[in-house]
């Protein structure tokens, strides 16, 4: 008889991994409800992302790619996976971490510490671009000036441009981001719910190259479930940061996310199904002539957001008159937003300037005050 | 009495004064208590502010978007709420709702 070991719970056959049939399953894939052990899960997870990358022909051998890194779970797993796959399948990529410092005291400074540790853990160069140095405004100052409500609008527009500028500074023309399948489905659903058909069509492409930006963006996690990213980070004990941003999250996205989570609880494949719908969504082309009726060809048009469109059939990319950034309008979106802020910037600051302490921190403190 | 360990990860520690790990004692005999008892004990004993209970619970169960692991195994493979708990079990709750 073999040496008797500590009595272990007898494993049922149904508790075994459905791939290797040897080890105990630890997770159930939301995509197909398959039960897998840790080792098989790693293998399937990594291979699927590799297949996504090769099917879409995302990278060229020798290319330098910037990883948009926030220190959160998605980008941390992305950095880890990119390193693993680059070495395993010999992509020949040079990988760089690119982070944006929005200037949110008590949130971004902590998450940037995580990115700085990732730099050492994954042995990649790190570049940090800050709003303050790019725009002379930190998010704390913007919120102090314009309130919490529009914080995500400002932050989103500024971040997009900041990533491009950071990449341009490093002479890189490809950024990968950690957007996952849940994020994609959320965006599709959001665009449907608010009738934004213009964005809907583009929202599912894995690689975007727009006239507004000289830099390619891609999403290797397009088909990867959030749950699996979190599990991968957990089992691999990756070092990531997880605190919600101090400012009010975009309310509509939050509502959509909850709706999606509730739908997913009933039907886990729903995320893939929504992405599939999004991919096959095609708009009926509008008749071009209608909009040009009674208009001179070189006429400019003032948009609702205050920006000015030059005549629509431009062939060459235009540049923002103020900052020189590529833009289809006279002024780029960031300059329009910042122009509005600049007009409202306080001329005199008090000694108890909240921007130093962080407006978010102050608001939090005030919230807890009671009489 | 059953002694178990609770972990709040992925930012979920906001509901328990930023404390990530907790020891929890369930006042039942071994074999009698299930995951349901753990969930209600968490609401009673660990969540600091009553107002935060909806962050954790929805429709009387753990809110969708919170990943539950029992001894590092997905609770969906362990009978979920009906899992019979044992002393020394570790229950991990991870929020997946935060931004990446």
HADDOCK unambig.tbl for C-alpha pairs under 7 A between the chains (distance, minus, plus):
assign (segid A and resid 26 and name CA) (segid B and resid 73 and name CA) 4.31 0.50 0.50
assign (segid A and resid 26 and name CA) (segid B and resid 74 and name CA) 5.72 0.50 0.50
assign (segid A and resid 27 and name CA) (segid B and resid 73 and name CA) 6.07 0.50 0.50
assign (segid A and resid 27 and name CA) (segid B and resid 74 and name CA) 4.85 0.50 0.50
assign (segid A and resid 27 and name CA) (segid B and resid 77 and name CA) 6.93 0.50 0.50
assign (segid A and resid 28 and name CA) (segid B and resid 74 and name CA) 6.91 0.50 0.50
assign (segid A and resid 72 and name CA) (segid B and resid 99 and name CA) 6.90 0.50 0.50
assign (segid A and resid 72 and name CA) (segid B and resid 100 and name CA) 4.40 0.50 0.50
assign (segid A and resid 73 and name CA) (segid B and resid 100 and name CA) 5.13 0.50 0.50
assign (segid A and resid 74 and name CA) (segid B and resid 100 and name CA) 4.60 0.50 0.50
assign (segid A and resid 75 and name CA) (segid B and resid 100 and name CA) 6.21 0.50 0.50
assign (segid A and resid 226 and name CA) (segid B and resid 96 and name CA) 6.96 0.50 0.50
assign (segid A and resid 227 and name CA) (segid B and resid 96 and name CA) 6.87 0.50 0.50
assign (segid A and resid 230 and name CA) (segid B and resid 96 and name CA) 6.79 0.50 0.50
assign (segid A and resid 242 and name CA) (segid B and resid 10 and name CA) 5.09 0.50 0.50
assign (segid A and resid 242 and name CA) (segid B and resid 11 and name CA) 4.92 0.50 0.50
assign (segid A and resid 242 and name CA) (segid B and resid 98 and name CA) 6.80 0.50 0.50
assign (segid A and resid 243 and name CA) (segid B and resid 11 and name CA) 5.07 0.50 0.50
assign (segid A and resid 244 and name CA) (segid B and resid 98 and name CA) 5.90 0.50 0.50
assign (segid A and resid 244 and name CA) (segid B and resid 99 and name CA) 7.00 0.50 0.50
assign (segid A and resid 261 and name CA) (segid B and resid 64 and name CA) 5.75 0.50 0.50
assign (segid A and resid 261 and name CA) (segid B and resid 65 and name CA) 6.13 0.50 0.50
assign (segid A and resid 262 and name CA) (segid B and resid 64 and name CA) 6.34 0.50 0.50
assign (segid A and resid 265 and name CA) (segid B and resid 64 and name CA) 6.49 0.50 0.50
